């Protein structure tokens, strides 16, 4: 995907700002970028336990922002699934409660559970932008942060279990 220099600068500024916001946060062991070679998905992953990450992703071609939790470990994925099942909630209800705790009001958020690139088990929520220029909008940044924090809140117990097992 080819982006102009203005869009590239905007994306760089947005990602760096989001990453700076969480720099030094003790909940995260490390922060890595995992961008697809074709530029279709630009991901920043925040490790919360071995092989378990919170993710912020930008898909510039749509454009779309996404937040979620992922793992490349089948057993950790089952722990995430169990965390939801034990509540008796749907995936949407489960994540909505996390969003509420994080201060984001989003009734019935869409939640996808899928296998990415044949390697990662993902739970995520996305929202589309009218244009990449919305990355400068404080409301966009606030919504993404609420989603990111909401995923942490929703899966806090599963994260703690994975971290304790390390």
Secondary structure in CASP SS format (residue, H / E / C, confidence):
PFRMAT SS
TARGET T0000
AUTHOR 0000-0000-0000
METHOD secondary structure of the structure
MODEL  1
X C 1.00
X C 1.00
X C 1.00
X C 1.00
X H 1.00
X H 1.00
X H 1.00
X H 1.00
X H 1.00
X H 1.00
X H 1.00
X H 1.00
X H 1.00
X H 1.00
X H 1.00
X H 1.00
X H 1.00
X H 1.00
X H 1.00
X H 1.00
X H 1.00
X C 1.00
X C 1.00
X C 1.00
X C 1.00
X C 1.00
X C 1.00
X C 1.00
X C 1.00
X E 1.00
X E 1.00
X E 1.00
X E 1.00
X C 1.00
X C 1.00
X C 1.00
X C 1.00
X C 1.00
X C 1.00
X C 1.00
X C 1.00
X E 1.00
X E 1.00
X E 1.00
X E 1.00
X E 1.00
X E 1.00
X E 1.00
X E 1.00
X C 1.00
X C 1.00
X E 1.00
X E 1.00
X E 1.00
X E 1.00
X E 1.00
X E 1.00
X E 1.00
X E 1.00
X C 1.00
X C 1.00
X C 1.00
X C 1.00
X E 1.00
X E 1.00
X E 1.00
X E 1.00
X E 1.00
X E 1.00
X E 1.00
X E 1.00
X C 1.00
X C 1.00
X H 1.00
X H 1.00
X H 1.00
X H 1.00
X H 1.00
X H 1.00
X H 1.00
X H 1.00
X H 1.00
X H 1.00
X H 1.00
X H 1.00
X C 1.00
X C 1.00
X C 1.00
X C 1.00
X C 1.00
X H 1.00
X H 1.00
X H 1.00
X H 1.00
X H 1.00
X H 1.00
X H 1.00
X H 1.00
X H 1.00
X H 1.00
X H 1.00
X C 1.00
X C 1.00
X C 1.00
X C 1.00
X C 1.00
X C 1.00
X C 1.00
X C 1.00
X C 1.00
X C 1.00
X E 1.00
X E 1.00
X E 1.00
X E 1.00
X E 1.00
X C 1.00
X C 1.00
X C 1.00
X E 1.00
X E 1.00
X E 1.00
X E 1.00
X E 1.00
X E 1.00
X E 1.00
X E 1.00
X E 1.00
X C 1.00
X C 1.00
X C 1.00
X H 1.00
X H 1.00
X H 1.00
X H 1.00
X H 1.00
X C 1.00
X H 1.00
X H 1.00
X H 1.00
X H 1.00
X H 1.00
X H 1.00
X H 1.00
X H 1.00
X H 1.00
X H 1.00
X H 1.00
X H 1.00
X H 1.00
X H 1.00
X H 1.00
X H 1.00
X H 1.00
X C 1.00
X H 1.00
X H 1.00
X H 1.00
X H 1.00
X H 1.00
X H 1.00
X H 1.00
X H 1.00
X H 1.00
X H 1.00
X C 1.00
END
